[in-house]
């Protein structure tokens, strides 16, 4: 229809279609109908069937295949799903229009990769105010080894990224998954990427690849695209106000969304609510690795326990939270450490070295319970890459020493905001297992990320740090 006029530099455009032509089932020379019912209607591309597809094939300049694509999209009903597929159906970027449960609409932006004959979900993010009947613009940036999709909803946007293999072809498809009645596309444009023309756009990859605000109707309405409902343990549903609820001991619900790079390094964030004394809630970061949180009756302390390979790692840690209260926690996992932060302000941090690299039995995360009394709740669930996989992302919060000699060391704090080095007096571990610290000198290059270095020759690990002058 032409609502936009050259949103980026007009010189970047390789191909465009505003669909301004007479109503017809003939879409024109640029498009091939592969399935479904399509037509040009009122200067827009109109589709009325589920599982429909139209194909655009265009010779994209540049190698490897790098470009920016944008298209306007509109759906008629809650739950409608429109998509764009790239390459020979290698990647799918899907938009799902949301439900209104009284607090507003909540849609989804998802990213899938073809694995054999099935689609594997590698990213899913919530979108506020994605309302049926309104136009929104989807941008897809393909370049620098990444696919980054951004959906604009008025003045706000939601973004997802996936490291990619080279596209097998320049094929681009538009289509539907679930569609109740009417779907629309308009103002399609294919543009050069910044790598081909510095006047053209690009968008760097983003860290977060999953979030779940749970703005869904109460009842048995857990999203089967985002959660592995078929293999859930226990009875899970959506509770008001907008929380995942379960009342079963030893329940498990795993996310369908694997890590986009199949990594075992990630940061998980969630708000947990235990109602009664002794309630135990869990966050899984692997099939056999998890953190569990136990509530107590005021004025007692709760507990945090970390499990690696199904066995508790280290002692339980006391933490002040009481039955009937909610709190936000983060679990940050790298190959060397698991860091647990409670509450969100990081008043308490539990760090456990792993006995070996966390070779994942799966790259999914999940939530669950131990023993509980009544119903417990989870919400505000999210997952993102860590610094180790993408250096613009948050590192895990931890601390360690780098010993240069017995008089000088660097105390390194790797915070959520970056790397800060402090030169000062030497520190050493106060755990007796670490007394021979001079034999374990570690040198880091300037600004090299700090890890918790676990020595196999030790029987334990360092519980904390004190200045040498205090020994």
C-alpha positions in Angstrom: 0.0 0.0 0.0 3.0 2.3 0.5 2.6 3.5 4.1 6.4 3.8 4.2 8.6 5.7 1.8 12.3 4.7 1.9 12.5 4.0 5.6 16.3 3.4 5.1 18.4 4.9 2.4 16.5 4.5 -0.9 19.8 3.4 -2.5 19.9 0.3 -0.3 16.7 -1.3 -1.8 17.3 -4.3 -3.9 13.6 -5.2 -4.5 10.3 -4.1 -3.1 6.6 -4.7 -3.5 3.9 -2.5 -2.1 1.2 -4.7 -3.7 -0.5 -1.6 -5.2 -2.5 -3.3 -8.0 -5.9 -4.5 -8.9 -7.6 -7.2 -6.8 -6.6 -10.6 -8.1 -5.6 -14.1 -7.2 -2.6 -13.5 -9.5 0.0 -12.2 -7.2 2.4 -11.0 -10.0 5.7 -12.2 -11.4 7.6 -11.8 -8.1 5.7 -14.4 -6.1 4.9 -18.1 -6.5 2.0 -19.6 -4.5 3.1 -22.9 -3.0 0.1 -23.6 -0.7 -3.0 -21.9 0.7 -5.4 -19.2 -0.6 -3.7 -15.9 -1.5 -4.9 -12.8 -3.3 -4.2 -9.1 -3.8 -6.9 -7.3 -2.0 -7.2 -3.5 -1.5 -3.5 -3.0 -2.4 -2.4 -5.6 0.2 -1.3 -9.3 0.1 -4.1 -11.2 1.7 -4.2 -14.8 2.9 -7.1 -16.8 4.4 -5.8 -20.3 5.2 -3.5 -21.9 7.7 -0.2 -23.5 6.6 0.0 -21.3 3.5 3.2 -20.2 1.7 4.3 -17.9 -1.1 7.8 -17.8 -2.4 10.0 -15.0 -3.6 13.3 -16.0 -5.3 15.7 -13.1 -6.0 19.4 -13.0 -6.8 20.9 -11.2 -3.8 24.2 -9.4 -4.5 27.1 -10.3 -2.3 28.5 -13.4 -0.8 27.8 -14.9 1.7 24.1 -14.1 1.5 23.7 -11.0 3.6 20.7 -8.6 3.4 18.0 -6.8 5.4 14.4 -7.7 4.8 11.3 -5.9 6.1 7.6 -6.4 5.7 4.4 -5.1 7.4 2.2 -7.7 8.9 -1.4 -7.8 10.3 -3.5 -10.6 11.7 -7.2 -10.7 12.2 -7.6 -12.8 15.4 -5.9 -13.8 18.7 -3.6 -16.7 18.2 -2.9 -16.1 14.5 0.6 -16.9 13.4 2.4 -15.3 10.4 6.0 -16.1 9.4 9.0 -15.4 7.2 11.2 -18.3 6.1 14.8 -17.8 4.9 17.0 -20.0 2.6 15.6 -23.4 1.6 13.3 -23.3 4.6 16.3 -23.3 6.9 15.1 -20.6 9.4 11.6 -19.4 10.4 10.8 -16.1 12.1 7.2 -16.3 13.4 4.9 -13.7 14.9 1.9 -14.7 17.0 -0.8 -12.3 17.9 -1.7 -12.2 21.5 -4.5 -12.8 23.9 -6.2 -10.1 26.0 -6.8 -11.3 29.6 -7.8 -7.9 30.9 -4.3 -6.6 31.4 -3.5 -6.1 27.7 -2.4 -8.2 24.7 0.7 -10.4 24.9 2.1 -11.7 21.6 5.2 -13.7 20.7 8.2 -13.3 18.4 9.8 -16.7 17.8 12.8 -18.0 15.8 13.1 -21.6 14.6 15.7 -23.6 12.7 15.0 -26.6 10.6 16.6 -29.8 12.1 16.0 -32.6 9.8 12.2 -32.7 9.1 11.3 -30.8 12.3 11.5 -27.2 13.5 13.6 -26.5 16.6 12.7 -23.5 18.7 15.7 -21.3 19.5 14.1 -18.1 20.6 10.8 -16.8 21.9 10.0 -13.4 23.4 6.9 -11.7 24.6 5.5 -8.7 22.9 3.2 -6.2 24.7 0.3 -4.6 22.8 0.5 -6.9 19.7 -3.1 -6.5 18.9 -5.1 -8.1 16.1 -6.1 -5.7 13.4 -3.1 -3.4 13.8 -0.1 -3.2 11.4 3.4 -4.0 12.7 6.7 -4.1 10.9 9.1 -7.1 11.0 12.8 -6.5 10.2 15.2 -9.3 9.5 19.0 -8.6 9.5 21.2 -11.3 7.9 24.9 -10.6 8.3 28.1 -11.3 10.2 27.1 -14.9 10.9 23.8 -13.9 12.6 20.1 -13.6 11.9 18.5 -10.9 14.0 14.8 -10.2 13.9 13.1 -7.1 15.2 9.4 -6.6 15.4 8.3 -2.9 15.8 5.0 -2.2 17.6 4.4 1.5 17.6 7.3 3.1 19.4 8.5 -0.2 21.1 10.2 -3.2 19.6 11.2 -6.8 20.5 14.4 -8.4 19.1 15.8 -12.0 18.8 19.1 -13.3 17.4 20.5 -16.6 16.2 24.0 -17.5 15.0 23.5 -19.1 11.6 25.0 -21.3 9.0 25.3 -19.7 5.6 21.9 -19.7 3.8 21.6 -22.4 1.2 19.8 -20.0 -1.2 18.3 -16.5 -1.5 14.8 -17.9 -1.2 12.4 -15.9 1.0 8.9 -17.2 1.9 5.9 -15.5 3.5 3.3 -17.7 5.1 1.1 -18.8 8.0 1.0 -21.5 10.6 -2.3 -21.0 12.5 -4.8 -18.6 11.0 -8.4 -18.2 12.0 -9.6 -16.1 9.1 -7.4 -13.3 7.7 -3.7 -12.4 7.5 -2.1 -9.6 5.6 1.4 -8.6 4.4 2.3 -5.3 2.8 5.3 -3.1 1.9 7.8 -5.8 1.4 11.4 -4.6 0.9 14.7 -6.4 0.4 17.8 -4.2 1.1 21.5 -4.4 1.1 23.2 -5.0 4.4 25.8 -2.7 5.9 28.5 -5.2 4.8 27.7 -4.5 1.2 27.0 -0.8 1.5 28.0 1.3 4.5 25.0 3.6 4.0 22.6 0.6 4.6 21.4 -0.7 8.0 22.7 -3.4 10.3 21.7 -4.6 13.8 24.0 -6.3 16.3 22.9 -9.5 18.0 21.0 -9.4 21.3 21.6 -11.4 24.5 18.1 -12.4 25.6 16.5 -15.3 23.6 13.6 -16.2 25.9 11.1 -14.5 28.1 7.7 -15.4 29.3 5.6 -12.8 31.0 2.6 -15.2 30.9 -0.1 -12.8 29.9 -2.5 -15.6 29.0 -6.0 -16.5 30.2 -6.1 -18.5 33.4 -6.6 -22.2 33.1 -4.9 -25.0 31.0 -3.4 -22.5 28.6 0.4 -23.0 28.8 1.9 -22.3 25.4 2.8 -25.6 23.8 5.3 -23.9 21.4 7.3 -22.5 24.3 7.0 -25.3 26.8 7.4 -29.1 26.5 3.9 -29.8 27.8 3.9 -33.3 26.3 6.6 -34.4 28.7 5.7 -32.3 31.8 5.7 -33.9 35.2 2.9 -32.8 37.4 -0.1 -30.7 36.6 0.8 -27.2 35.4 -1.5 -24.3 34.4 -1.8 -20.6 34.2 -3.0 -18.9 37.4 -4.3 -15.4 37.9 -2.5 -13.0 38.0 -0.4 -14.3 35.1 1.7 -17.0 36.8 2.6 -20.6 36.0 1.2 -22.6 38.8 1.7 -26.2 40.0 0.6 -28.1 43.1 2.5 -31.4 42.5 5.6 -32.7 44.3 8.6 -33.3 42.1 7.0 -31.5 39.2 9.1 -30.5 36.1 8.3 -28.2 33.1 11.1 -27.8 30.5 11.3 -25.0 28.0 11.1 -26.1 24.4 13.6 -23.4 23.5 17.1 -24.7 23.3 20.1 -22.4 23.6 20.4 -20.7 20.2 24.1 -21.8 19.9 23.5 -25.2 21.7 25.7 -23.8 24.5 25.6 -24.9 28.1 26.4 -21.3 29.3 23.4 -19.1 30.1 21.7 -16.8 32.6 18.2 -17.6 33.8 16.0 -15.2 35.7 12.7 -15.9 37.3 10.4 -14.8 40.1 9.4 -17.7 42.5 6.7 -17.9 45.1 6.5 -20.5 47.8 3.4 -20.3 49.9 4.2 -22.7 52.9 7.0 -23.7 55.2 9.2 -26.3 53.6 8.1 -25.6 50.0 11.0 -26.4 47.6 11.1 -24.8 44.1 13.7 -25.6 41.4 15.3 -24.0 38.4 16.9 -26.5 36.0 19.9 -25.5 33.8 20.4 -29.0 32.5 18.7 -32.3 32.7 20.6 -33.3 35.9 21.7 -29.9 37.2 19.5 -27.5 39.1 19.2 -25.0 41.9 16.6 -25.4 44.6 15.1 -22.9 47.0 13.4 -23.9 50.3 11.0 -21.5 52.1 10.7 -21.3 55.9 8.2 -19.8 58.4 9.2 -16.4 59.7 11.5 -15.5 61.3 13.7 -18.3 60.0 16.0 -18.5 57.1 15.4 -20.3 53.8 18.0 -22.3 52.0 19.6 -22.5 48.6 21.1 -25.8 47.3 23.0 -26.4 44.1 23.0 -29.8 42.4 25.5 -30.9 39.7 24.9 -34.3 38.1 22.0 -35.0 40.4 24.2 -34.6 43.6 24.3 -31.6 45.9 27.4 -29.5 45.4 28.7 -28.0 48.6 26.7 -27.2 51.7 23.3 -25.5 51.8 23.4 -21.8 52.0 21.0 -19.8 54.3 19.1 -17.0 52.7 16.4 -14.7 54.2 13.1 -15.4 52.5 9.9 -16.5 54.2 6.9 -18.6 53.3 4.3 -16.6 51.5 6.8 -14.3 49.8 8.0 -13.9 46.2 11.5 -13.0 45.1 13.5 -12.8 41.8 16.5 -15.0 41.4 19.2 -15.3 38.7 21.2 -18.5 37.9 24.3 -17.8 35.8 26.1 -20.9 34.4 29.5 -21.1 32.6 31.7 -24.1 32.1 33.5 -23.3 35.4 30.9 -22.0 37.8 27.3 -21.8 38.7 26.4 -18.5 40.4 23.1 -18.0 42.2 21.9 -14.6 43.1 19.0 -13.9 45.6 17.3 -11.5 45.7 17.6 -9.6 42.4 19.8 -7.0 44.1 22.4 -9.8 44.6 22.4 -9.5 48.4 23.5 -13.2 48.5 25.6 -15.0 45.9 26.3 -18.7 46.0 29.1 -19.9 43.8 30.0 -23.6 43.2 32.9 -24.8 41.0 31.8 -27.7 38.9 33.5 -31.1 39.1 33.9 -31.0 35.3 32.7 -29.0 32.4 28.9 -28.8 32.3 28.6 -30.9 29.2 24.9 -30.6 28.6 22.6 -33.6 28.2 20.3 -31.0 26.7 20.5 -27.3 26.1 17.1 -26.5 27.6 16.3 -25.1 31.0 13.2 -25.5 33.1 11.4 -25.1 36.4 10.1 -27.5 38.9 9.4 -28.5 42.5 10.6 -30.7 45.3 8.2 -31.2 48.3 5.5 -28.6 48.4 2.3 -28.0 50.4 -0.4 -26.6 48.1 0.2 -24.4 45.0 3.4 -22.6 44.1 4.1 -20.1 41.3 6.7 -19.0 38.7 6.7 -15.9 36.5 8.9 -13.3 34.8 11.0 -16.2 33.4 13.8 -15.4 31.0 17.0 -16.7 29.6 19.9 -15.1 27.8 23.4 -15.7 26.5 26.4 -14.9 28.8 29.6 -13.0 28.1 31.3 -16.3 27.3 29.1 -16.8 24.2 28.6 -13.1 23.1 30.9 -10.5 24.6 28.2 -7.8 24.7 26.2 -9.8 27.2 26.3 -9.9 31.0 29.0 -12.0 32.6 28.3 -14.1 35.6 28.9 -12.2 38.8 31.9 -13.7 40.6 35.2 -12.8 42.1 38.7 -14.3 42.1 42.3 -13.5 42.7 45.2 -13.4 40.2 48.4 -13.9 42.1 51.5 -12.2 40.6 53.7 -12.7 43.6 53.2 -12.9 47.4 53.1 -9.1 47.7 51.1 -8.0 44.7 47.9 -9.3 43.1 44.9 -8.1 41.1 41.6 -8.3 42.8 39.1 -8.7 39.9 35.4 -8.1 40.1 33.4 -9.3 37.1 30.1 -7.5 37.6 26.9 -7.4 35.6 28.2 -4.2 34.0 31.6 -5.2 32.9 35.2 -6.0 34.0 36.9 -3.8 36.6 40.5 -4.4 37.7 41.9 -3.2 41.0 45.6 -3.3 41.8 46.2 -3.7 45.6 47.5 -5.8 48.4 47.7 -9.6 47.8 44.8 -11.7 48.8 44.5 -15.4 49.5 41.9 -17.9 50.3 41.1 -18.5 53.9 40.0 -22.1 53.3 42.8 -24.3 54.7 42.9 -26.2 51.4 44.3 -23.1 49.7 47.3 -22.5 52.0 50.0 -23.2 49.3 48.8 -20.4 47.1 52.3 -19.5 45.8 52.3 -22.8 43.9 49.3 -21.9 42.0 50.1 -18.6 40.2 47.6 -17.5 37.5 48.5 -14.7 35.1 45.8 -13.0 33.1 46.2 -10.7 30.1 44.8 -7.2 30.5 41.0 -7.3 30.6 40.8 -11.1 30.2 37.6 -12.3 31.7 38.0 -13.7 35.2 36.9 -17.2 36.1 36.9 -19.1 39.3 40.0 -21.3 38.8 39.4 -24.7 40.5 42.6 -26.7 41.1 42.2 -30.5 40.8 44.9 -31.0 43.4 42.8 -29.4 46.1 40.2 -31.3 48.2 38.0 -28.3 48.4 37.5 -24.9 47.0 38.1 -21.4 48.3 35.2 -20.1 50.5 36.3 -16.5 50.4 39.2 -14.0 50.3 41.0 -12.1 53.0 44.1 -9.8 52.8 47.4 -11.5 53.6 47.9 -9.1 56.4 45.0 -10.7 58.2 46.6 -14.2 58.2 
